Amino acid sequence: MIIFDPWLHRWSLTADGSPIATAYGDLLPVVRNGVRAMLKVARGKEERRGASLLDWYAGDGAVRVLEVEGPALLMERPCGDQSLAELSHSDRDDQATRILCATVQKLHTDRNTPPPGDLVPLDVWFRSLSSTDHPKLARSLAVARELLADKRCPIPLHGDIHHGNVLYDNDRGWLAIDPKGLRGEHAFDYSNIFCNPDFVVATAPAVFSRRLELVSQAAAVDRQRMLKWVLAYAGLSAAWCMEDGDGVELRLAIVEIASRELGG
């Protein structure tokens, strides 16, 4: 709890649960003046950048930022009993996909204030894929290079939209958390939907096909280009998994499915 003590005192917070440690930061459920919140202390630049973008969203499609200073972020803590993963697992994946797409559209809304200046361009974000020589990722790399060379109206991107990063609040509905703080083509923000919530759901042929239809329509992106972003992202995610020694099977399966759908 020592890491949280300065912020608990400074922002008049009371712990409301057990600490949660992740690879990117430490979190603690808290309460202030009877209001539930989450205190997060970042461990690196990526999380601080994400906090800046979260603040820029100003609660439109995302949790509200209540305080931010240095590595510390105090944000709204959603309170609800719905889960996008549970929707997908209960044969309501169409509903989950539409919610994710609607959330992305809110996050991509034009705003009156300039976005943070430290957003990471997608070509930098894709460096892990660019440095791999894994034969199963060769087409992902080729497609990623094609997409990144064809720059289209770059906008601020959340960078990690998936079933676990959009939470339900009983008062405010579905809200995004944990942005990465990227900049690039808007279609990228829909690509991680296809890698979630797990292997069984994501790799089901009917689910993949239906998601492609729904996402392409919501994003106003033609089917082939959306498939290319799915292929590129799944390859990048697979490269990260290989670096971390983590399970890569799901990402490689999506690479294979998207590649097959693209043909050639």
C-alpha positions as MATLAB code, in Angstrom:
seq = 'MIIFDPWLHRWSLTADGSPIATAYGDLLPVVRNGVRAMLKVARGKEERRGASLLDWYAGDGAVRVLEVEGPALLMERPCGDQSLAELSHSDRDDQATRILCATVQKLHTDRNTPPPGDLVPLDVWFRSLSSTDHPKLARSLAVARELLADKRCPIPLHGDIHHGNVLYDNDRGWLAIDPKGLRGEHAFDYSNIFCNPDFVVATAPAVFSRRLELVSQAAAVDRQRMLKWVLAYAGLSAAWCMEDGDGVELRLAIVEIASRELGG';
ca = [
       0.000    0.000    0.000;
       3.010    2.301    0.381;
       2.953    3.233   -3.301;
      -0.593    4.591   -2.929;
      -0.104    6.485    0.363;
       0.856    9.917   -1.055;
      -2.202    9.986   -3.300;
      -4.584    8.631   -0.684;
      -3.598   11.534    1.537;
      -3.410   14.222   -1.155;
      -6.757   13.397   -2.752;
      -8.611   12.427    0.456;
      -9.191    8.833   -0.612;
     -10.150    5.734    1.376;
      -9.192    2.256    0.192;
     -12.215    0.214   -0.907;
     -10.658   -3.112   -1.871;
      -7.429   -4.979   -2.441;
      -4.557   -3.645   -4.576;
      -4.231   -4.973   -8.118;
      -0.773   -5.275   -9.669;
      -0.331   -5.401  -13.449;
       2.643   -5.246  -15.782;
       1.925   -1.574  -16.417;
       0.809   -0.175  -13.093;
      -0.688   -0.634   -9.645;
      -4.397   -0.079   -9.017;
      -6.460    0.376   -5.876;
     -10.258    0.667   -5.589;
     -11.026    3.749   -3.514;
     -13.856    5.988   -2.317;
     -13.925    9.779   -2.049;
     -16.900   11.543   -0.494;
     -18.973    8.414   -1.029;
     -18.044    8.174   -4.721;
     -16.393    5.010   -6.039;
     -13.161    5.528   -7.969;
     -10.004    3.737   -9.051;
      -6.516    4.953   -8.212;
      -3.824    3.941  -10.671;
      -0.090    4.535  -10.340;
       1.661    4.058  -13.673;
       4.966    2.283  -14.114;
       5.953    3.744  -17.472;
       5.408    6.335  -20.191;
       2.749    4.267  -21.976;
       0.354    4.435  -19.031;
       0.955    8.141  -18.502;
       0.252    8.755  -22.181;
      -2.932    6.745  -21.872;
      -3.995    8.827  -18.872;
      -3.597   12.003  -20.920;
      -5.784   10.627  -23.690;
      -8.354    9.403  -21.164;
      -8.488   12.924  -19.744;
      -8.960   14.325  -23.268;
     -11.997   12.080  -23.833;
     -13.677   14.037  -21.008;
     -15.989   11.145  -20.136;
     -17.462   10.810  -23.638;
     -17.416    7.041  -24.188;
     -14.770    6.554  -21.498;
     -14.456    6.735  -17.739;
     -14.037   10.245  -16.366;
     -10.669   11.372  -15.042;
     -11.100   12.872  -11.568;
      -7.470   13.716  -10.827;
      -4.182   13.241  -12.630;
      -0.699   14.156  -11.484;
       2.639   12.621  -12.398;
       2.290    8.822  -12.455;
      -1.016    8.877  -10.546;
      -4.489    8.787  -12.066;
      -7.798    8.863  -10.228;
     -10.679    7.786  -12.446;
     -14.325    6.896  -12.343;
     -14.972    3.262  -11.349;
     -17.864    1.731  -13.322;
     -20.483   -0.097  -11.273;
     -22.626   -2.507  -13.248;
     -23.542   -6.142  -13.691;
     -23.085   -6.555  -17.451;
     -20.020   -7.928  -19.237;
     -19.189   -7.943  -22.931;
     -17.396  -11.277  -22.558;
     -20.509  -12.766  -20.990;
     -22.621  -11.449  -23.868;
     -20.307  -13.129  -26.376;
     -20.352  -16.367  -24.421;
     -24.156  -16.401  -24.272;
     -24.715  -16.276  -28.039;
     -25.077  -12.481  -28.060;
     -21.822  -11.645  -29.750;
     -23.630   -9.382  -32.233;
     -24.757   -7.234  -29.310;
     -21.268   -7.148  -27.799;
     -19.736   -6.214  -31.157;
     -22.227   -3.399  -31.718;
     -21.481   -2.015  -28.235;
     -17.739   -2.082  -28.898;
     -18.218   -0.343  -32.248;
     -20.481    2.309  -30.722;
     -17.861    2.948  -28.030;
     -15.137    3.405  -30.629;
     -17.336    5.843  -32.535;
     -17.806    7.936  -29.381;
     -14.077    7.980  -28.730;
     -13.440    9.105  -32.316;
     -15.810   12.071  -32.046;
     -14.245   15.424  -32.940;
     -13.537   17.522  -29.853;
     -13.051   21.221  -29.232;
      -9.642   20.826  -27.600;
      -6.418   19.614  -29.233;
      -5.413   16.027  -28.368;
      -2.298   15.241  -26.340;
       0.884   15.921  -28.251;
       2.677   12.698  -27.349;
       0.414   10.182  -29.137;
       2.426    7.381  -30.755;
       2.117    6.953  -34.554;
       1.058    3.487  -35.681;
       4.261    2.903  -37.627;
       6.153    3.183  -34.325;
       3.587    0.961  -32.562;
       4.143   -1.749  -35.171;
       7.927   -1.989  -34.644;
       7.677   -5.343  -32.874;
       6.045   -6.842  -35.955;
       8.594   -5.150  -38.217;
      11.436   -6.785  -36.326;
      10.102  -10.338  -36.459;
      11.193  -12.983  -38.952;
       8.613  -15.577  -37.933;
       7.346  -17.205  -41.152;
       3.725  -17.290  -39.954;
       3.776  -13.517  -39.583;
       5.253  -12.688  -42.978;
       1.927  -11.762  -44.543;
       0.865   -9.745  -41.496;
       4.070   -7.751  -41.839;
       3.593   -7.177  -45.564;
      -0.001   -6.043  -45.085;
       0.937   -3.801  -42.148;
       3.576   -2.072  -44.254;
       1.028   -1.549  -47.014;
      -1.527   -0.039  -44.624;
       0.973    2.169  -42.812;
       2.348    3.516  -46.101;
      -1.189    4.496  -47.158;
      -1.799    7.068  -44.428;
      -5.468    8.034  -44.117;
      -6.624   10.948  -41.954;
      -4.770   10.062  -38.736;
      -6.790   10.611  -35.545;
      -6.254    9.885  -31.832;
      -6.705    6.151  -31.181;
      -7.529    4.279  -28.009;
      -5.309    1.454  -29.209;
      -6.673   -1.445  -27.148;
     -10.435   -1.803  -27.575;
     -11.595   -5.247  -26.497;
     -14.198   -6.949  -24.335;
     -12.284   -6.364  -21.101;
     -11.583   -2.685  -21.714;
     -15.176   -1.536  -22.131;
     -17.070   -1.762  -18.833;
     -20.702   -1.213  -17.924;
     -21.861    1.427  -15.457;
     -25.457    1.395  -14.243;
     -25.744    5.172  -14.593;
     -23.585    5.958  -17.632;
     -23.642    2.826  -19.769;
     -20.607    1.375  -21.531;
     -17.280    3.112  -20.865;
     -13.777    2.492  -22.181;
     -10.737    2.214  -19.924;
      -6.985    1.814  -20.431;
      -6.199    3.650  -23.695;
      -2.704    3.299  -25.131;
      -2.556    6.761  -26.686;
      -1.900    6.178  -30.391;
      -2.438    8.100  -33.610;
      -3.373    6.668  -36.992;
      -6.170    5.430  -39.236;
      -9.489    5.038  -37.417;
     -10.015    1.440  -38.631;
      -7.153    0.245  -36.426;
      -9.232    0.793  -33.293;
     -11.682   -1.915  -34.374;
      -9.100   -4.611  -35.108;
      -8.550   -6.048  -31.612;
     -12.254   -6.904  -31.318;
     -11.511   -9.921  -33.518;
      -8.930  -11.346  -31.070;
     -11.331  -11.423  -28.118;
     -12.729  -12.477  -25.717;
     -11.134  -15.938  -26.082;
     -10.098  -18.625  -28.549;
     -13.430  -20.459  -28.734;
     -15.501  -17.383  -29.521;
     -13.024  -15.453  -31.653;
     -12.105  -18.336  -33.972;
     -15.648  -19.589  -34.608;
     -16.144  -19.122  -38.384;
     -19.682  -17.757  -38.054;
     -18.617  -15.283  -35.359;
     -15.647  -14.013  -37.361;
     -17.751  -13.593  -40.493;
     -20.546  -11.773  -38.681;
     -18.095   -9.499  -36.849;
     -16.482   -8.585  -40.121;
     -19.848   -7.553  -41.508;
     -20.850   -5.529  -38.439;
     -17.478   -3.852  -37.893;
     -16.947   -2.937  -41.538;
     -20.371   -1.311  -41.603;
     -19.882    0.561  -38.311;
     -16.409    1.771  -39.237;
     -17.430    2.620  -42.816;
     -14.457    0.612  -44.058;
     -14.652   -1.842  -46.926;
     -14.397   -5.522  -46.075;
     -10.949   -6.071  -47.579;
      -9.331   -3.156  -45.779;
     -10.863   -4.181  -42.472;
      -9.523   -7.698  -42.983;
      -6.074   -6.237  -43.610;
      -6.184   -4.332  -40.329;
      -7.287   -7.486  -38.513;
      -4.442   -9.432  -40.090;
      -1.913   -6.711  -39.281;
      -3.054   -6.308  -35.682;
      -3.236  -10.044  -34.981;
       0.308  -10.355  -36.309;
       1.504   -7.520  -34.081;
      -0.220   -9.059  -31.063;
       1.351  -12.425  -31.897;
       4.779  -10.780  -32.066;
       4.228   -9.293  -28.599;
       3.176  -12.700  -27.266;
       6.325  -14.251  -28.689;
       8.461  -11.573  -27.010;
       6.744  -12.219  -23.675;
       6.686  -16.001  -23.979;
       2.918  -15.795  -23.625;
       0.223  -17.854  -25.330;
       0.240  -17.016  -29.025;
      -2.208  -19.604  -30.372;
      -5.248  -17.313  -30.551;
      -3.376  -14.563  -32.404;
      -1.898  -16.998  -34.907;
      -5.346  -18.497  -35.458;
      -6.774  -15.038  -36.271;
      -3.801  -14.400  -38.576;
      -4.645  -17.604  -40.422;
      -8.381  -16.855  -40.634;
      -7.914  -13.271  -41.830;
      -5.260  -14.315  -44.338;
      -7.519  -17.031  -45.719;
     -10.440  -14.596  -45.990;
      -8.255  -12.137  -47.891;
      -7.306  -14.846  -50.386;
      -4.140  -14.907  -52.443;
];
